[in-house]
Amino acid sequence: MSRILVFGATGQVGRFLRPRLRAAGHQVIAVSRMAIPQSGGENWLCGDLESDVDIPSVDAIVSAGPLDRFAAWIARNRPDGVGHVVALSSMSAESKLGSPDPAERALAQHLSEAEILLAAACAAYCSRWTILRPTLIWGAGLDRSLTPLVRFAWRTRLFPLVPGARGLRQPVHADDLAAACAASLAKGAAAHEKIFPFGGGERMSCAEMLRRVRASAGVATLPVPLPLALLRAGSRVIGRGLGTVARFGDDLCADNTAVVADLAVAPRPFRPLPADWGSAPRHGIDYANL
């Protein structure tokens, strides 16, 4: 049995990761901003990445939360003796480098710098590190890209579609990402000092992805086609969304070769069901990840 500290334990990946770790015989020490009663196989600590938390001795740490805050936490706390650190980044570190939107280019640079900081801090204080770069995440009803579209459809019975969005998408289920986190710990040296791009088990056009999301909403909706020319004109007028509209024609995919070969994780195809959108998101739609 290993003692594993989990940040982001109540998020869309963490909620799938915790039972996977317990099933593998590990003791889970989860960090939450709110006090949660202790439950079978789990100990809960109240805190976050920006507060001082009395962290017990652990064998590994998994961060399913913001990469920049976690990298800064590792550098600040210097957790000696931790055998392995696994953290989530984003494929935005690659896909938004050439965005026409300065804010998106800055985000890509920020993610890359956080990855470098994490690797350096882990090299100094921990024996192993692994970074996973997922594509668009779905499946827990907590994402800010697809779930809000479904919730909007539930309220209005309208669903926006972009027929001209031919760029490929490869959405990855949150549970498959949790499986990759657990596999990174189990494989040890095979995952050491590696950044794994990780997408779902199927590629499709962005337009097809949206059609499947609409079909999975569980209610009858009226499609609202949005021509790309209209979206481009609108983004120029308001001065926002230029990068998002430009990416409708770009392929935002990941090469899963290393994940399959090194971690033995085979992600599922994109076949959403109404239950995948069951939890209300806390924020509005993040079109930048579509």
C-alpha positions as a printed NumPy array, in Angstrom:
array([[  0.   ,   0.   ,   0.   ],
       [  1.165,   3.524,  -0.87 ],
       [  0.025,   6.801,   0.637],
       [ -0.988,   9.119,  -2.201],
       [ -1.791,  12.806,  -1.823],
       [ -4.374,  14.079,  -4.333],
       [ -4.979,  17.726,  -5.203],
       [ -8.136,  18.479,  -7.183],
       [ -9.745,  15.467,  -5.531],
       [-13.318,  16.702,  -6.028],
       [-12.81 ,  17.896,  -9.615],
       [-13.753,  16.175, -12.839],
       [-10.667,  13.93 , -12.896],
       [-10.156,  13.606,  -9.143],
       [-13.592,  12.102,  -8.532],
       [-12.694,   9.221, -10.875],
       [ -9.097,   8.96 ,  -9.664],
       [ -9.838,   8.444,  -5.97 ],
       [-11.798,   5.174,  -6.371],
       [ -9.193,   3.894,  -8.834],
       [ -6.41 ,   4.445,  -6.328],
       [ -8.401,   2.843,  -3.511],
       [ -9.179,  -0.174,  -5.702],
       [ -5.438,  -0.574,  -6.295],
       [ -4.926,  -0.762,  -2.526],
       [ -3.568,   2.731,  -1.941],
       [ -4.431,   5.045,   0.91 ],
       [ -5.787,   8.305,  -0.499],
       [ -5.106,  11.6  ,   1.257],
       [ -7.295,  14.144,  -0.515],
       [ -7.111,  17.923,  -0.269],
       [-10.31 ,  19.98 ,  -0.45 ],
       [-11.145,  23.632,   0.16 ],
       [-14.032,  22.542,   2.387],
       [-14.016,  20.132,   5.308],
       [-15.135,  16.64 ,   4.241],
       [-15.728,  13.779,   6.713],
       [-13.237,  10.92 ,   6.6  ],
       [-14.506,   7.92 ,   4.632],
       [-13.343,   4.412,   3.886],
       [ -9.837,   4.413,   2.462],
       [ -9.665,   8.21 ,   2.282],
       [ -8.362,  10.924,   4.585],
       [ -9.379,  14.496,   3.821],
       [ -7.322,  17.623,   4.473],
       [ -8.859,  21.08 ,   4.355],
       [ -6.798,  23.47 ,   2.239],
       [ -5.652,  24.307,  -1.275],
       [ -2.516,  24.915,  -3.324],
       [ -2.126,  28.458,  -2.08 ],
       [ -2.535,  27.874,   1.651],
       [ -0.297,  26.298,   4.264],
       [ -1.482,  22.715,   4.714],
       [  0.084,  20.303,   7.166],
       [  0.956,  17.604,   4.637],
       [  1.814,  14.185,   6.066],
       [  4.534,  11.955,   4.686],
       [  3.368,  10.432,   1.396],
       [  4.788,   8.179,  -1.302],
       [  3.334,  10.021,  -4.292],
       [  1.404,  13.157,  -5.227],
       [ -1.157,  13.567,  -8.003],
       [ -2.386,  17.   ,  -9.017],
       [ -5.626,  17.104, -10.997],
       [ -5.884,  20.868, -10.497],
       [ -4.243,  23.96 , -12.015],
       [ -0.701,  23.164, -13.125],
       [  0.796,  26.59 , -12.431],
       [ -0.372,  26.639,  -8.821],
       [  0.774,  23.074,  -8.249],
       [  4.232,  23.714,  -9.734],
       [  4.604,  26.74 ,  -7.463],
       [  3.435,  24.645,  -4.486],
       [  6.045,  21.946,  -5.189],
       [  8.808,  24.554,  -5.528],
       [  7.69 ,  26.284,  -2.332],
       [  7.115,  23.24 ,  -0.112],
       [ 10.001,  21.044,  -1.319],
       [  8.376,  17.699,  -0.467],
       [ 11.455,  15.533,   0.131],
       [ 10.99 ,  11.789,  -0.038],
       [  8.05 ,  11.751,  -2.444],
       [  8.638,   8.951,  -4.9  ],
       [  6.529,  10.142,  -7.83 ],
       [  4.606,  13.251,  -8.867],
       [  1.91 ,  13.173, -11.564],
       [  0.335,  16.41 , -12.789],
       [ -2.167,  17.499, -15.42 ],
       [ -1.267,  20.172, -17.932],
       [ -3.163,  20.821, -21.184],
       [ -2.686,  20.435, -24.928],
       [ -3.271,  24.198, -25.007],
       [  0.456,  24.419, -24.294],
       [  0.868,  23.409, -27.941],
       [ -2.364,  24.293, -29.707],
       [ -2.512,  27.944, -28.627],
       [  1.123,  28.877, -29.249],
       [  0.271,  30.289, -32.676],
       [ -3.113,  31.764, -31.758],
       [ -4.007,  35.212, -33.156],
       [ -5.25 ,  36.045, -29.649],
       [ -2.391,  37.426, -27.474],
       [ -4.089,  36.171, -24.302],
       [ -4.152,  32.622, -25.656],
       [ -0.496,  32.786, -26.694],
       [  0.293,  33.974, -23.194],
       [ -1.656,  31.027, -21.747],
       [  0.348,  28.556, -23.84 ],
       [  3.588,  30.158, -22.687],
       [  2.4  ,  30.132, -19.076],
       [  1.618,  26.417, -19.246],
       [  5.006,  25.631, -20.768],
       [  6.764,  27.603, -18.058],
       [  4.763,  25.789, -15.375],
       [  5.784,  22.435, -16.86 ],
       [  9.443,  23.482, -16.767],
       [  9.148,  24.693, -13.18 ],
       [  7.465,  21.467, -12.08 ],
       [ 10.097,  19.296, -13.755],
       [ 12.915,  21.278, -12.165],
       [ 11.347,  21.218,  -8.698],
       [ 10.665,  17.492,  -8.919],
       [ 14.211,  16.813, -10.077],
       [ 15.442,  18.616,  -6.979],
       [ 13.096,  17.122,  -4.379],
       [ 11.396,  14.028,  -5.838],
       [ 12.581,  10.943,  -7.655],
       [ 10.089,  10.874, -10.564],
       [  7.675,  13.162, -12.398],
       [  5.051,  12.675, -15.105],
       [  2.966,  15.313, -16.898],
       [ -0.197,  14.513, -18.846],
       [ -1.414,  16.928, -21.517],
       [ -5.094,  16.137, -22.151],
       [ -7.249,  17.448, -24.944],
       [-10.785,  18.641, -24.181],
       [-12.052,  16.735, -21.105],
       [-15.629,  15.451, -20.8  ],
       [-17.632,  12.916, -18.797],
       [-18.037,  14.418, -15.326],
       [-20.421,  17.271, -16.075],
       [-17.895,  19.76 , -14.691],
       [-16.086,  20.943, -17.821],
       [-16.485,  24.51 , -19.047],
       [-16.771,  23.711, -22.756],
       [-19.353,  21.04 , -23.588],
       [-21.43 ,  20.679, -20.419],
       [-22.541,  24.346, -20.432],
       [-23.812,  23.88 , -23.995],
       [-25.997,  21.011, -22.793],
       [-27.189,  22.973, -19.781],
       [-28.042,  25.863, -22.115],
       [-30.02 ,  23.445, -24.279],
       [-31.871,  22.15 , -21.236],
       [-32.958,  25.686, -20.367],
       [-33.772,  27.011, -23.835],
       [-34.286,  23.919, -26.025],
       [-31.818,  25.528, -28.457],
       [-28.45 ,  24.08 , -29.444],
       [-25.735,  26.039, -31.301],
       [-23.964,  24.164, -34.085],
       [-21.065,  25.182, -36.332],
       [-21.457,  23.198, -39.586],
       [-18.283,  24.669, -41.094],
       [-16.061,  23.639, -38.169],
       [-14.028,  20.964, -39.95 ],
       [-11.04 ,  20.923, -37.606],
       [-10.598,  17.573, -35.871],
       [-11.28 ,  17.121, -32.165],
       [-10.343,  14.274, -29.816],
       [-12.225,  14.716, -26.511],
       [-10.954,  12.541, -23.665],
       [-13.138,  11.123, -20.876],
       [-12.21 ,  12.236, -17.365],
       [-12.123,   8.628, -16.165],
       [ -9.636,   7.672, -18.882],
       [ -7.443,  10.531, -17.736],
       [ -7.753,   9.252, -14.16 ],
       [ -6.69 ,   5.826, -15.438],
       [ -3.613,   7.402, -17.032],
       [ -2.728,   9.113, -13.735],
       [ -2.997,   5.814, -11.858],
       [ -1.033,   4.   , -14.561],
       [  1.746,   6.605, -14.37 ],
       [  2.201,   5.737, -10.694],
       [  2.036,   2.002, -11.336],
       [  4.504,   2.039, -14.24 ],
       [  7.065,   4.119, -12.331],
       [ 10.238,   4.362, -14.379],
       [  8.356,   3.921, -17.675],
       [  6.594,   7.238, -17.015],
       [  9.553,   9.112, -15.499],
       [ 10.474,  12.504, -16.949],
       [  7.855,  12.255, -19.683],
       [  5.154,  14.575, -20.971],
       [  2.321,  12.52 , -22.436],
       [ -0.107,  14.074, -24.919],
       [ -3.438,  12.364, -24.255],
       [ -6.619,  12.473, -26.293],
       [ -9.723,  10.345, -26.545],
       [-10.073,   7.156, -28.528],
       [-11.706,   8.808, -31.523],
       [-11.154,  11.796, -33.767],
       [-13.982,  13.707, -35.421],
       [-14.677,  17.161, -36.788],
       [-15.656,  19.833, -34.303],
       [-19.007,  20.032, -36.096],
       [-19.57 ,  16.295, -35.588],
       [-18.556,  16.558, -31.932],
       [-21.197,  19.22 , -31.386],
       [-23.804,  17.124, -33.195],
       [-23.073,  14.2  , -30.874],
       [-23.294,  16.42 , -27.818],
       [-26.693,  17.655, -28.993],
       [-27.872,  14.079, -29.557],
       [-26.806,  13.131, -26.02 ],
       [-28.599,  16.017, -24.302],
       [-31.614,  13.827, -23.535],
       [-34.129,  16.485, -24.617],
       [-35.453,  17.629, -27.99 ],
       [-33.635,  20.77 , -29.131],
       [-33.825,  23.123, -32.076],
       [-30.47 ,  23.353, -33.899],
       [-29.1  ,  26.872, -34.377],
       [-26.479,  26.806, -37.17 ],
       [-23.783,  29.463, -36.774],
       [-21.912,  30.191, -40.042],
       [-18.174,  30.651, -39.652],
       [-18.316,  33.937, -41.571],
       [-20.785,  35.287, -39.027],
       [-18.62 ,  34.134, -36.122],
       [-15.523,  35.733, -37.662],
       [-17.336,  39.026, -38.187],
       [-18.717,  38.972, -34.667],
       [-15.317,  38.251, -33.11 ],
       [-13.773,  41.175, -35.019],
       [-16.53 ,  43.522, -33.868],
       [-16.256,  42.62 , -30.184],
       [-12.487,  42.122, -30.298],
       [-12.633,  38.689, -28.683],
       [-12.769,  35.086, -29.796],
       [-10.48 ,  35.438, -32.816],
       [ -8.389,  32.469, -31.695],
       [-11.443,  30.339, -31.024],
       [-12.946,  30.966, -34.455],
       [ -9.597,  30.37 , -36.159],
       [ -9.249,  27.   , -34.426],
       [-12.567,  25.754, -35.806],
       [-10.527,  24.901, -38.889],
       [ -7.535,  23.465, -36.999],
       [ -6.966,  19.921, -35.79 ],
       [ -6.668,  19.826, -31.987],
       [ -5.588,  16.255, -31.446],
       [ -3.026,  14.285, -29.492],
       [ -0.758,  11.415, -30.486],
       [ -1.65 ,   8.63 , -28.047],
       [  1.199,   6.354, -29.115],
       [  3.252,   6.894, -25.95 ],
       [  0.252,   6.665, -23.617],
       [ -0.784,   3.329, -25.099],
       [  2.762,   1.927, -25.27 ],
       [  4.138,   3.152, -21.938],
       [  1.022,   3.355, -19.759],
       [ -1.162,   0.687, -21.407],
       [ -4.191,   2.998, -21.351],
       [ -6.704,   2.748, -24.205],
       [ -9.12 ,   5.73 , -24.11 ],
       [-12.763,   5.253, -25.089],
       [-14.448,   6.772, -28.159],
       [-16.67 ,   9.82 , -27.854],
       [-20.117,   8.369, -27.184],
       [-21.662,  10.687, -24.572],
       [-24.863,   9.913, -22.676],
       [-27.211,  12.314, -20.835],
       [-25.666,  11.273, -17.507],
       [-22.288,  12.626, -18.653],
       [-23.683,  16.167, -18.367],
       [-25.399,  15.652, -15.023],
       [-23.534,  18.098, -12.772],
       [-24.127,  21.818, -13.146],
       [-20.949,  23.762, -14.02 ],
       [-19.91 ,  26.656, -11.825],
       [-19.016,  29.019, -14.624],
       [-20.045,  30.005, -18.118],
       [-19.106,  28.41 , -21.416],
       [-15.406,  28.406, -22.238],
       [-15.557,  28.506, -26.033],
       [-11.756,  28.656, -26.18 ],
       [-11.529,  24.886, -25.593],
       [-13.92 ,  23.893, -28.347]])
